[in-house]
Amino acid sequence: MNKAQLVEAIADKLGGRQQAADAVDAVLDAVVRAVVGGDRVSVTGFGSFEKVDRPARYARNPQTGERVRVKKTSVPRFRAGQGFKDLVSGSKKLPKGGEVAVKKAPKGSLTGGASATVKKAAAKKATTAKKAAAKKATPAKKTAVKKTTAAKKATVKKTTAAAKKTTAAAKKASPAKKTTATAKKTVAKKTAPAKKATAKKAPAKKTTARKTTAKKTAAK
């Protein structure tokens, strides 16, 4: 059954072929626009139309067998409802021509349906926008934290390096102090015997002076 045959099939119920064609066009247009916008169109007892994202993948050309890379894309998907499946499988009998095969919507469920779908679509867009903003904000926070930690590590490394240099300089300076102290000790030791020797030589002068006075007295 094509579109023209579908229009002919429902023309009697809608009061004419033109009204049926307009109704079919309106229904199909509404379904296509909703699915393209990311909304899910669900008809109880019939099925649901939705948009599905397919990631990039590799496929094979059926004619040549060559491996081809397929880009990321989105495709429409239709899932039949349980009532539709039961009718096709034969577990349930198809009603006669006067009755509707698809279950009718309960009373009051169709009032405000358009506004409800619009509200749902707006809510979905808002949530997706919030999620995207949150995802963008979290990497920025992570990079800032990483930068601060890296800066802290660099400062710690610099301070430790400076402390090591100062300790090394202090160690180098301490042997010099020791050498100067030892040099002073050696100089003090050398000067002390010299002073003692000079002190011992002094009494010798006194004895010579006594001898000279004794000679002078003997000569007299």
QUIZI-V699051 format. One record per residue. N is the residue number from 1. RES is the residue in one letter. SS is DSSP state (H for helix, E for strand, - for the rest). OMEGA is omega in whole degrees, -180 to 180 (999 if undefined). Layout:
BEGIN
N/RES/SS/OMEGA ; N/RES/SS/OMEGA
END
This chain:
BEGIN
1/M/-/176 ; 2/N/-/-175 ; 3/K/H/-180 ; 4/A/H/179 ; 5/Q/H/176 ; 6/L/H/178 ; 7/V/H/179 ; 8/E/H/-178 ; 9/A/H/-177 ; 10/I/H/-177 ; 11/A/H/-178 ; 12/D/H/-178 ; 13/K/H/-176 ; 14/L/H/175 ; 15/G/-/177 ; 16/G/-/-177 ; 17/R/H/-178 ; 18/Q/H/178 ; 19/Q/H/179 ; 20/A/H/179 ; 21/A/H/178 ; 22/D/H/-180 ; 23/A/H/179 ; 24/V/H/179 ; 25/D/H/-179 ; 26/A/H/-179 ; 27/V/H/-179 ; 28/L/H/180 ; 29/D/H/180 ; 30/A/H/-180 ; 31/V/H/-178 ; 32/V/H/-179 ; 33/R/H/180 ; 34/A/H/-179 ; 35/V/H/178 ; 36/V/H/178 ; 37/G/-/178 ; 38/G/-/180 ; 39/D/-/179 ; 40/R/-/180 ; 41/V/E/-177 ; 42/S/E/177 ; 43/V/E/-177 ; 44/T/-/179 ; 45/G/-/-179 ; 46/F/-/-180 ; 47/G/E/-178 ; 48/S/E/176 ; 49/F/E/179 ; 50/E/E/179 ; 51/K/E/-178 ; 52/V/E/179 ; 53/D/E/177 ; 54/R/E/180 ; 55/P/-/177 ; 56/A/-/-176 ; 57/R/E/175 ; 58/Y/E/178 ; 59/A/E/-180 ; 60/R/E/176 ; 61/N/-/-176 ; 62/P/-/-178 ; 63/Q/-/-177 ; 64/T/-/-177 ; 65/G/-/-179 ; 66/E/-/178 ; 67/R/E/-175 ; 68/V/E/177 ; 69/R/E/180 ; 70/V/E/-178 ; 71/K/-/177 ; 72/K/-/-177 ; 73/T/E/176 ; 74/S/E/-177 ; 75/V/E/175 ; 76/P/E/180 ; 77/R/E/176 ; 78/F/E/177 ; 79/R/E/-178 ; 80/A/E/177 ; 81/G/-/-177 ; 82/Q/H/178 ; 83/G/H/178 ; 84/F/H/-180 ; 85/K/H/-179 ; 86/D/H/179 ; 87/L/H/-179 ; 88/V/H/-179 ; 89/S/H/180 ; 90/G/-/178 ; 91/S/-/174 ; 92/K/-/-180 ; 93/K/-/178 ; 94/L/-/-180 ; 95/P/-/-179 ; 96/K/-/-174 ; 97/G/-/-178 ; 98/G/-/-177 ; 99/E/-/-180 ; 100/V/-/-179 ; 101/A/-/-180 ; 102/V/-/-180 ; 103/K/-/177 ; 104/K/-/178 ; 105/A/-/179 ; 106/P/-/-178 ; 107/K/-/179 ; 108/G/-/-179 ; 109/S/-/-178 ; 110/L/-/-180 ; 111/T/-/-179 ; 112/G/-/-178 ; 113/G/H/-178 ; 114/A/H/180 ; 115/S/H/179 ; 116/A/H/179 ; 117/T/H/178 ; 118/V/H/179 ; 119/K/H/179 ; 120/K/H/179 ; 121/A/H/179 ; 122/A/H/179 ; 123/A/H/179 ; 124/K/H/179 ; 125/K/H/180 ; 126/A/H/-180 ; 127/T/H/178 ; 128/T/H/178 ; 129/A/H/178 ; 130/K/H/179 ; 131/K/H/179 ; 132/A/H/179 ; 133/A/H/179 ; 134/A/H/179 ; 135/K/H/179 ; 136/K/H/-177 ; 137/A/H/-177 ; 138/T/H/176 ; 139/P/H/179 ; 140/A/H/178 ; 141/K/H/-180 ; 142/K/H/180 ; 143/T/H/179 ; 144/A/H/178 ; 145/V/H/179 ; 146/K/H/180 ; 147/K/H/-180 ; 148/T/H/179 ; 149/T/H/179 ; 150/A/H/179 ; 151/A/H/179 ; 152/K/H/179 ; 153/K/H/-179 ; 154/A/H/179 ; 155/T/H/178 ; 156/V/H/179 ; 157/K/H/-180 ; 158/K/H/-180 ; 159/T/H/179 ; 160/T/H/178 ; 161/A/H/179 ; 162/A/H/179 ; 163/A/H/178 ; 164/K/H/180 ; 165/K/H/-180 ; 166/T/H/179 ; 167/T/H/178 ; 168/A/H/179 ; 169/A/H/179 ; 170/A/H/178 ; 171/K/H/179 ; 172/K/H/-178 ; 173/A/H/-177 ; 174/S/H/175 ; 175/P/H/179 ; 176/A/H/178 ; 177/K/H/180 ; 178/K/H/-179 ; 179/T/H/179 ; 180/T/H/180 ; 181/A/H/179 ; 182/T/H/178 ; 183/A/H/179 ; 184/K/H/180 ; 185/K/H/-180 ; 186/T/H/178 ; 187/V/H/-180 ; 188/A/H/179 ; 189/K/H/-179 ; 190/K/H/-177 ; 191/T/H/-178 ; 192/A/H/177 ; 193/P/H/179 ; 194/A/H/180 ; 195/K/H/179 ; 196/K/H/180 ; 197/A/H/179 ; 198/T/H/179 ; 199/A/H/179 ; 200/K/H/-179 ; 201/K/H/-178 ; 202/A/H/178 ; 203/P/H/177 ; 204/A/H/178 ; 205/K/H/-180 ; 206/K/H/-179 ; 207/T/H/179 ; 208/T/H/179 ; 209/A/H/178 ; 210/R/H/179 ; 211/K/H/-180 ; 212/T/H/179 ; 213/T/H/179 ; 214/A/H/179 ; 215/K/H/-179 ; 216/K/H/179 ; 217/T/H/180 ; 218/A/H/180 ; 219/A/H/-180 ; 220/K/-/999
END
